[in-house]
Amino acid sequence: MTNLSVNINKIATLRNSRGENLPNLEKVAMDCEAMGADGITVHPRPDERHIKYADVYTLRPLLKTEFNIEGYPSKEFIDLVLKVKPAQVTLVPDAPDALTSSAGWNVADNIEFLTGVVDRMREAGIRTSIFVDPDVETIRLAAKTGADRVELYTKPYADAFPHNPEEAVAPYVKASEAAHDVGLGVNAGHDLNLENLAWFRQNLPYLNEVSIGHALICDAIYLGLAETIARYKACLKKNA
């Protein structure tokens, strides 16, 4: 079974729009766990436009499932992660003002930097995942950093899926196989939804985890959070 980590950034965005504590981020995170989520993902950005650094500290002792913190490995971000010690940190190459993730790391150009960050995380007992495009050579280089996993950037898959599902998923199948061959676990995320997730899961030979936020929260507006999580979990079953 592939794990579902629910990204709660959009809950924080809604809360921040009124400057109060509605919806209550901590309660939503714990409710997601109770409703079947296998983990909770947050992505604190420097401008704190959704998840705030204080949220990360507050959430840590409350969560019972895996806590995944995403972000660009700035000094401030690294300090936060080392203090909080989540189960997993996902390193993304986003610029500070990025609206959302739009590409994976150029590992070849950043391998020394990434290796240094991974070393620090390993010393702290934190599993490290590197956000990458579905490129076999990039994945092989990611393994050389000492990372535990890669997270495959899936927007290109989501964009191509309605037109040709077989072609859309083909690069990800090769990427998943390449990661497995070099000893890396496989995560995935970005624009996965109820229409394209089951096909993605069925075709990837090795898929440890998906992290989904925007689409899941949008679906929850119509379906309710418990039903939405149940449907996403159903998509991740082997025979979905």
C-alpha positions as CSV (number, residue, x, y, z in Angstrom):
1,M,0.0,0.0,0.0
2,T,1.3,3.4,-1.0
3,N,1.1,5.9,1.9
4,L,-1.0,9.1,1.6
5,S,0.6,12.2,3.2
6,V,-1.9,15.1,3.3
7,N,-0.4,18.5,2.7
8,I,-2.2,21.0,4.9
9,N,-0.8,24.2,3.4
10,K,-4.1,25.2,2.0
11,I,-5.8,24.9,5.4
12,A,-3.2,27.4,6.7
13,T,-3.8,29.7,3.7
14,L,-7.6,29.8,4.6
15,R,-6.8,30.4,8.3
16,N,-4.4,33.2,7.5
17,S,-6.9,35.0,5.3
18,R,-8.8,36.2,8.4
19,G,-5.9,36.5,10.8
20,E,-7.5,34.2,13.4
21,N,-7.5,30.4,14.0
22,L,-10.3,29.2,11.9
23,P,-10.0,26.6,10.6
24,N,-7.9,25.3,13.4
25,L,-4.8,23.9,11.7
26,E,-3.8,21.6,14.5
27,K,-7.3,20.0,14.7
28,V,-7.5,19.6,10.9
29,A,-4.1,17.8,10.9
30,M,-5.2,15.4,13.7
31,D,-8.5,14.8,12.0
32,C,-6.8,13.9,8.8
33,E,-4.8,11.3,10.7
34,A,-8.0,10.0,12.4
35,M,-9.6,9.8,8.9
36,G,-6.9,7.6,7.5
37,A,-4.0,9.8,6.4
38,D,-0.7,8.0,6.7
39,G,1.2,11.3,7.2
40,I,1.0,15.1,7.3
41,T,3.1,17.3,5.0
42,V,3.8,21.0,5.5
43,H,5.9,23.4,3.4
44,P,6.8,26.5,5.4
45,R,8.0,29.3,3.1
46,P,10.1,32.3,4.0
47,D,7.1,34.7,3.8
48,E,5.0,32.4,5.9
49,R,2.0,33.0,3.6
50,H,0.5,29.6,4.6
51,I,2.3,27.4,7.1
52,K,4.2,29.5,9.7
53,Y,7.4,28.3,11.3
54,A,5.5,28.4,14.7
55,D,2.9,25.9,13.2
56,V,5.7,23.4,12.6
57,Y,6.7,23.4,16.3
58,T,3.1,23.2,17.4
59,L,2.2,20.3,15.2
60,R,5.2,18.1,16.0
61,P,4.1,16.8,19.4
62,L,0.5,16.4,18.3
63,L,1.0,14.2,15.2
64,K,0.9,10.4,15.5
65,T,1.7,9.6,11.8
66,E,4.7,10.5,9.8
67,F,5.5,14.2,9.7
68,N,7.1,15.5,6.4
69,I,8.5,19.0,6.1
70,E,9.2,20.3,2.6
71,G,11.3,23.3,1.7
72,Y,14.3,24.9,0.2
73,P,17.3,24.1,2.5
74,S,18.2,27.6,3.6
75,K,19.9,28.1,6.9
76,E,16.6,29.0,8.6
77,F,14.9,25.9,7.1
78,I,17.7,23.6,8.1
79,D,17.7,24.9,11.7
80,L,13.9,24.4,11.9
81,V,14.1,20.8,10.7
82,L,17.0,19.9,13.0
83,K,15.1,21.2,16.0
84,V,11.7,19.6,15.1
85,K,13.2,16.3,13.8
86,P,10.3,15.1,11.6
87,A,10.3,11.6,10.1
88,Q,11.1,13.0,6.7
89,V,12.4,16.2,5.1
90,T,11.8,16.8,1.4
91,L,14.4,19.2,-0.2
92,V,12.9,21.3,-3.0
93,P,14.7,23.9,-5.2
94,D,12.1,26.6,-4.9
95,A,13.1,30.3,-4.9
96,P,11.8,32.2,-1.9
97,D,9.1,33.9,-3.9
98,A,7.9,30.8,-5.8
99,L,4.1,30.4,-5.9
100,T,4.5,26.6,-6.0
101,S,7.1,24.0,-6.9
102,S,7.7,24.0,-10.7
103,A,10.7,21.8,-11.3
104,G,13.0,19.3,-9.6
105,W,16.6,19.9,-8.6
106,N,19.4,20.1,-11.1
107,V,21.3,17.6,-9.0
108,A,24.4,17.7,-11.1
109,D,24.9,21.4,-10.4
110,N,24.0,21.1,-6.8
111,I,25.4,17.7,-5.7
112,E,28.0,19.1,-3.3
113,F,25.4,21.3,-1.6
114,L,22.8,18.6,-1.4
115,T,25.2,16.1,-0.1
116,G,26.1,18.4,2.8
117,V,22.5,18.9,3.7
118,V,21.7,15.2,3.5
119,D,24.7,14.4,5.7
120,R,23.3,16.8,8.4
121,M,19.9,15.2,8.2
122,R,21.2,11.7,8.5
123,E,23.2,12.6,11.6
124,A,20.0,13.8,13.1
125,G,18.1,10.6,12.2
126,I,15.9,12.3,9.6
127,R,14.9,10.5,6.4
128,T,15.7,12.7,3.4
129,S,13.9,13.0,0.0
130,I,15.1,15.0,-2.9
131,F,12.5,16.6,-5.3
132,V,13.4,15.7,-8.9
133,D,12.0,15.5,-12.4
134,P,11.5,11.9,-13.8
135,D,15.0,11.8,-15.3
136,V,17.0,8.6,-14.8
137,E,20.5,10.3,-14.7
138,T,19.3,12.9,-12.2
139,I,18.0,10.1,-10.0
140,R,21.3,8.2,-10.1
141,L,23.1,11.4,-9.1
142,A,20.6,11.9,-6.3
143,A,21.6,8.5,-4.9
144,K,25.2,9.7,-4.7
145,T,24.1,12.4,-2.2
146,G,23.2,9.8,0.3
147,A,19.5,10.6,0.2
148,D,17.0,8.0,1.2
149,R,14.3,8.8,-1.4
150,V,13.4,11.0,-4.3
151,E,10.1,12.7,-4.8
152,L,9.0,12.7,-8.4
153,Y,7.6,16.0,-9.7
154,T,4.3,14.9,-11.2
155,K,2.8,18.0,-12.9
156,P,4.0,16.9,-16.4
157,Y,2.2,13.6,-15.8
158,A,-1.0,15.3,-14.6
159,D,-0.9,17.7,-17.6
160,A,-0.5,14.8,-20.2
161,F,-2.8,12.3,-18.5
162,P,-6.1,13.3,-20.1
163,H,-4.6,13.0,-23.6
164,N,-2.6,9.9,-23.3
165,P,-2.3,8.1,-20.0
166,E,0.2,5.5,-21.2
167,E,2.7,8.2,-22.5
168,A,2.1,10.3,-19.5
169,V,3.2,7.7,-17.0
170,A,6.0,6.1,-19.0
171,P,8.8,8.4,-17.8
172,Y,7.7,7.9,-14.2
173,V,7.8,4.1,-14.6
174,K,11.4,4.3,-15.8
175,A,12.3,6.8,-13.0
176,S,10.8,4.6,-10.4
177,E,12.7,1.6,-11.6
178,A,15.9,3.6,-11.8
179,A,15.4,4.8,-8.2
180,H,14.8,1.3,-7.0
181,D,17.9,0.0,-8.8
182,V,20.1,2.5,-6.9
183,G,18.5,1.9,-3.5
184,L,16.2,4.9,-3.3
185,G,12.6,4.9,-2.1
186,V,10.1,6.7,-4.3
187,N,7.7,9.5,-3.4
188,A,5.6,11.6,-5.7
189,G,3.6,14.8,-5.7
190,H,2.1,17.7,-7.5
191,D,-1.3,17.9,-9.2
192,L,-2.1,14.2,-8.4
193,N,-5.9,13.9,-8.0
194,L,-8.8,11.5,-8.0
195,E,-8.8,11.3,-11.8
196,N,-5.1,10.4,-12.3
197,L,-3.9,8.9,-9.1
198,A,-5.1,5.3,-9.5
199,W,-3.5,5.0,-12.9
200,F,-0.3,6.4,-11.6
201,R,-0.3,4.0,-8.6
202,Q,-1.1,0.9,-10.8
203,N,1.7,1.6,-13.2
204,L,4.6,2.5,-10.9
205,P,6.4,-0.6,-9.7
206,Y,7.8,1.1,-6.6
207,L,5.9,3.9,-4.9
208,N,6.3,4.5,-1.2
209,E,4.3,7.7,-0.7
210,V,2.3,10.5,-2.4
211,S,1.9,13.9,-0.9
212,I,-1.3,15.7,-2.0
213,G,-2.7,19.0,-0.8
214,H,-4.3,21.4,-3.2
215,A,-6.5,18.9,-5.1
216,L,-7.4,17.0,-2.0
217,I,-8.6,20.1,-0.2
218,C,-10.6,21.2,-3.3
219,D,-12.3,17.9,-3.4
220,A,-13.1,18.1,0.3
221,I,-15.2,21.2,-0.3
222,Y,-17.7,19.1,-2.1
223,L,-17.1,15.6,-0.6
224,G,-16.1,16.4,3.0
225,L,-12.7,15.6,4.4
226,A,-13.3,12.1,5.6
227,E,-14.9,10.9,2.3
228,T,-12.1,12.6,0.3
229,I,-9.3,11.0,2.2
230,A,-11.1,7.6,1.9
231,R,-11.3,8.1,-1.9
232,Y,-7.6,9.0,-2.2
233,K,-6.7,6.0,-0.1
234,A,-8.8,3.8,-2.3
235,C,-6.9,5.1,-5.4
236,L,-3.6,3.9,-3.7
237,K,-4.6,0.3,-3.3
238,K,-2.9,-2.1,-5.6
239,N,-6.1,-3.2,-7.3
240,A,-7.8,0.2,-7.4
